[in-house]
Amino acid sequence: MNTRNALLQAKQETNAEQAYKCGLALQFALLDDCLRQTEAGTVLADKLQHQFAPLKHINAQTFVTQGTPFFWMNFCRAIDQLTHGTADLSAIDRHVLMTAFDSYFEYLPLNTRWTLPEGSTLVLPRLGVRVPNSEAFTELHRVSDRTLICSSAQSSILIHLDHISPAFQLPTIEIPESESARLLLSSDPSLFEQDYRDSIDLNQPDVASLATMIGKALTVIQHVAPEIAASIEQQIHWYVPLHTPEVGVVHNSHTSSNLNGVIFLSEANNEIDLAEAIIHEFCHTELFILMDTQDVIHEQLGETFYSPWRSDPRPLYGLFHALYVFAEVANFYAKAEAVCSNLAQLRERRSEIYYQVKLGLAQVPSDHLAEIGHQIVQAIDADLEYHQQDLNLSTRRLPDWVDDHLQTWHRENPQLTARFRTLQEPTAMLV
C-alpha cells in the first residue's frame, strides 16, 4: 500500500520530525518572550527561568523528547492565552511547573525544590501521582531518585514512587500488550483543555474492559500491520476514555494536535472496530507532525468543501486529514483479510471507505496542493485503484447510502453545490 509510505517518505526527506521538535523548543523560548510583555508576566518569566535553571545541563533533543504531551500542551495553551489576553498567570505557573517536574524528575538534582502558587490539584501523570484536595500544596521536592515530597504550609506528604499509597495514586490502568501505554482516568485541567475535558468519561462501569479491549486491538494491529504497531507503541503512551452514548452506532474517538502521544477513545463493539479507531487516530497524529512543519496544502481562509463523513462543510485541512486517515484504514482492512476470519465484514467496511474516500478526494482542487500534498494524493489514488479492482467495485453509480448523504448535504448547503465535483469531473487525482 502506498498512502502511509508517501507520508513517511515526505517526513524523512523534509526531516519533519526534527523540525517538529525544534518547533517545540522554540515554543519554550516564545513563552518567555510572551510573558515579558507585561510587568506581572516578567515576574513569572523570571521565576520560571530560575526554577528551570537546574535543567540547563539537558541538551535540547532530550528536553523536547522527555517532555510529556501534557507539559507541551500547557506551553501551547499558555502562549495562546497570552496572545489573546486571556491568561491566568497563576494557573500557567502551576500547570507548567507541575508537568515539568513530572517530565524531568529524573534529571533534576537531588534536593531540588520547586515553588508553585496555590491552585489546582497536584497531578504528576508520568510519575503516577495525584494528591487530592492539594490546592494549597505549593512545593515539590525531589528527595531521591524514587521519592518526592509535596508540601503546604500545614503539612507534607512523602511519596515513594515504587509503592505509592492508593490515596495518592493517579487512576490509570495498564494496557495489555503494551510496555508503556496506560488508560488515564483523569480529566484534570492541568492535563487537558476544556473542550477535551467535557468529553472524557470517568464513570464507565467497567473501564478495565476497555483497557483489555485496547490491548486486544493492539494485538490485532500487530498481526495485521506490525510496522504501524511498532510506531504506535513508540509514540502513543496514553489512552483516555470518552463518553459513548451509542456504542457501535456513533464512534467519536479523537486526537489533539497539542497532545501528541494521547488518543481519546470511544467504546466499541469489538477489537476490530477499536483497532480501526486506533489506526485512524494514530494516522492523524502522524499527519499533524508533517502538516505542522511542512507545506502540504494551500488552504484559503473561509473556503469549505463537501466531506462524505460530515453533514457540515469542511475546510480543506479537515478534509485532507479525513482522506489520509480513512485511506490508511482501508489499507489496514485489506491486510486484515489475510489474518482475520470475518472476511465479509472487513470487505464491506473497506467498500464503504472506498466510496467515501473516492468521492472526498474528487473535491480537492489540484492547485490547492503543495508538492507533498500531490504525492500523498497520488498515493491515495493508487491505493483506491487497488481496492476498486480487488473488490470489483463500480464508480458508475454511487451506493444509495452515499448518494443519500450527498443529496442531504446539497439541500443543507445550496450555496456550495456549484463547487461540488462528481467522480467524472477533473480532480486533484489527475495531476
N, C-alpha and C positions, 0 to 999 in steps of 0.2 A: 504494500500500500504506500501511496506517495505523500499524503497530506502532512502527516507529522514529520516525515523526513524532510520535507521542504522547509518547515518551520525550524527544525533543529539545524539544518544546514545554514539557514539565514542567521540564526543565533550564533553559530560558530564563526561564520565568515565576518560578521559585524562585531564579534566579541560582546554580544548583548548582555551576557551575564555579568561580565566585568563592568560594563557601563552602568548596569543597574546598581551594582554595589558602590560604584563611585557616586552615583546619584544619592544614595542613602548617606554617604559620608558628607556630601555637600549639604544635604538637608540638616545634618547635625550642626554644621557651621552656620547655616542660614538661620537656625533657631536663635543663636546668639545675636546675630545681626537684627533680627526682628524684635527681640526683647529690648535691645538698646535704643529703640525708637522713643521710649518714654522713660521718665525718671524711675518709676516703680519697676519697670521691666529691667532697667540697668542693674538695680539692686539684685533682682532674681538672677540675671545673667552672671553677675559676679559670684553669687552663691553657687550656681551650677558649675561654673568654671572651677571654683575652689574644690567642690566635692568630687568632681570628676578628675581632679589632678592625680590621684593615685593610679589612674588607668592610662596615664600618658605613655607608659612603657609598652603598651599594646600597639602593635602595628595596625594600620588602617584595615587591612584584609581581615585580621582576626576580630577587630572591633565590629566590623559590619556583620561578619558571619555569626558571631556569638550573640548578637542582639536578637532577642526573641521577636516574633511578629508583634507582640503587644507593646514592646519597647518602641519599635519603629512606628507603630500606629499612633502612639502618643505624640511622637515628634510630628508626624503629618498633621494630626489633629491640632496640636499647639500652633504650628505655622499657619494653618488655615484660620484658626480663631484670631490669631494676632493680625493676620492680613485683613480680616473682615471686622476687626474692632470689637469682637465678642468674647475676648479671652478672660477666663477666670485664672489669674496668675497663681493663686494658691493651689487650685486643682492641677494646673500644669506642673507646678513644682512637685507636688506629692506623687502624681501619677508617673511622671518621668523618672523621678528618683527611685520609686518603688520598683518599677520594671527594670531600671538599670541595675540596681542592687541584685535583683533576681538574675538578670542576664549575665552579669560579670562577677558574681560572687566568688568564683574560684580564682579570679585574677586580682582581687583586692588584697592588699597586705593584711596580715593578722592585726586585730585590734582596730581596724578601720571603723569609724563611726560616721554614719550619715544622719543629718538632722532634717526632719520633714516638718512641714506645717501640719496642724491638725486638719483632719478632713475625712476621707473615705476609709472603708475597711482595708486593713492590710492584706494584700493578696500577692503572693510570690509564686507564679504558676510553674516555672521551671523547677524550683525547689520543692514544690508541692505543699506550700504553707498558706493557710488562711487563718487570720486571727479575728474572730467575730467581735463586734462592738469595740473596735480598736481605733475609733476616730481620734482619740486623744493620744494615741501612741505616736511619738514624734522622734524616735531614734531607732536606727537599725545598726547593729554592732556585730561585725564578723569576729567571733571569738577564736575559732579554729577552723580547720578545713571542713568539719562536719557539724559545727554548732554555731548558732547565732542567738542574739538576744534582741527582743523587741521591747522597748521601754516607753513608759509615760512618766509623768511627774509623780504618779502614785504607785506604779508597780512595774515589774519587769517579768518577762517570760523567757526562759531558757529553752531553746528548741534544738533537739538532737535530730539531724536530718536522716539518720539511719533508722530511727524509731520514733517518728513524730506521733505525739499524742493524738488520739482520734478527735479531740476537741479542737486541734489546730491543723488538721489535715484539709487541704483543698480537695473537695469532692471530685475525684476522677476515677475512671475505670480503664484498666489496661486493655488494649485491643489485641485479641489473639492473632497470632501470625504476624505481628509487628514487633520489632525490637524496641521501638521508642514511642510509637503513637499512643495517644490516650483520648478517651472520650471525656471532655471537660464539662463538668456540671456546674457552671457558674455563668452569671450574667452581670458581673461586676462592672461598674462604669470605668474602672481603670483598665479593663481588658477589651471592651467593645464600645463602638459608637452607638448612640441611642437607637438608630434605625435597626441595627442588628440585635440589640438587646431586646427589643419589643417582640422579635420573632423566636427567641430562644425558649425552649420548653424544659423546665427543670422539674416538672411534675408528671412526667411519663410514668405509668405504673410499673414498667419493667425496663429501665434503661439498660440493665445488664443484657437483656436480649438484643437490644440494638447494638451494643458493643460486640456481642457474639456474631451477629449478622454482618457487621462491618468486617470482622475477621474472616468470615466465610466468603464475603465478596472479594476481599483482597486475595484470598486463595484462588478464586475463580480467575481473577485478573492475572495472577502469577502463572496459572496453567495456560491461559489463552495468549497473553502478551507479556512475557517475562521482562522485556525491556522497559515497558511502561511501568510494570510493577516495581522494578528497581528504582525508577525515578520517583514514584510515589513514596516509596519507603524512605528515600533520601530527603525529600522535600516537605512532605506532609506529616506533621507531628501532633496535630490537634484536630479532633472532630468535635463538633458541637451539635447537640440535638435541637431540632426545630419543631414548632407546632405543626402537626399534620392532621387537619380536621377530617380529611377523606383519604385514608391510606389506600393506595392503589388506584385512586382516581386522579388526584392532583398531587404532583411531586414538586416541592418548592425549595429544593436544595439550592445553595448559592455560595459564592465566594466574594471576598472584598479585595480590591487591588491594594488596600492599605494593610491587609493581614495575610501576606504571602506565607503560606505554610499552615493555614487554617481552612477547613472545609466545614460548612454548616450543612447538616444532613437531615432530610426528612426521613420518616419511617418508610418502609417499603414492604411489599408482599413477600419478597423472596430475595435471595442473594444476587440473582441475575439482574433484577431491577436496581438493586443497590449498587452493584458493580457498574452499571450504566451511569448512575448518578456520580459515582466517584470519578470515573473516566471523564465524564462531562466537566465536572468542576476542576479537576486537575488540569485539563486542557485549557480552561480559562486562565488558570494560574500561569501556565507556560506562555500563553499569548499576552497576558498582562506585561510580562517582563519584556517581551520583544517590542510591543507597541509603546511601552513607556520609554524606550531608548532609541527606537528607530522609526523612520517614516515608513509606514505600511499603507496607509490610506491618506487621501486628501479630502478631509471632511469639510463641508461648507456649513456654516452656522445656520441653524434652523431648518436644514434640509432633512426630510424624513422619507422613509420608504416602506413598502409592504414587507411584512415578515410573516411567513407561514406559521409561526409559533405564537403570534401575539394578535390581539384584537386592535391594538393601538399602533399607529405609525411609529417606526423606529428610526433613530439616527443611524448613519452608516456604521459608526463604531459598534453599536449593539448588534446590528445585522451581521457584520463581518465576524464578530465573536460567535454568534449562533451558527453561522455556516461552518466555521472551522471546527467547533466542538462537536456538532452533530455529524459532520463528515467523519471525524475520528470515531465516534460511537458506532457509525455504520461499519467502519473498517473493523472495529472490535467484534461486532456481531458476526461478520464474515469469518473471522478467525475462530470464533467460539463454536461455529458449526462443526468444526473438526473434533472438538473435545466434549461438547455438551449433548445431552440426549434429546432435549426439547427442540428438535430441528424446526418444526413448523412454526413455533412461536418466534424463534430467532429470525427466520426468514420473513415472517410477516412484519416484525418490527423493523427489519432492515428495509423492507419495501416502503413502509411509511416514511422513514427518514429519507430515503432516496428521493421521493417526490417532493418532500419539503425542501431539501437542500437544492434540488434541481430548480425549483420554482424561485426560491430565495436568491440563488446565485444569478438568475436572469435579471434581477433588479439592480445589480451592482454596476454602475457605469464604468466602463473601461478607463475613462480619463480621470476617474477618482482614485485610481490605484497607483501607488508608488511601485518601484521595481520589485520590492519584496512582496507587496500585495499581489502583483501579477503572478509571481512564482507560486504563491500559495493557492491562488485561484486556479491556476493551470493544474496544479497537483490535485485539487479537489475535483476538477472536471475529469481528469484521468481516472480517478477512483470511482466517480459516478458512472463512467462508461463501463468500467468493470462490473459494477453492481447491476447495471441495466442488462448486460449480456448474461451474467451469471444467474440472475433472477428471471430473465426473459420478460422484462417489463417494456411497456409501450409509453411513449410520450405523446401519442396522437390524441389521447383523451385522458384528462386527469381523473383520478378516482373521485367518486361522489363526495366523500368527506373533505377532500382537498378543495374541490370546487365550491362546496357549501361554505367553507371558511372564507374563501376568496370573495364570493358574492356578498357575504355578510360584511366583509371589510369594505367593499366598494360602496355599499349602501351607507355605511357609517362614516366613510371618508371620501365623499364625492369630489372634493377639491383635489384629490391626489390620483384620481382614476386615470387621467391623461398621462401620468408619469409611469403607470404600471406597464411592465413588459411581459408579454406572453412568452412561452418557450420557443415560439417560432421566430421571434424578433432577435436582432443582433444583441448580444450580451457581452459582459466582461470576459466571458469564457473565450470568445472568439477574438483573440488578440494576436 
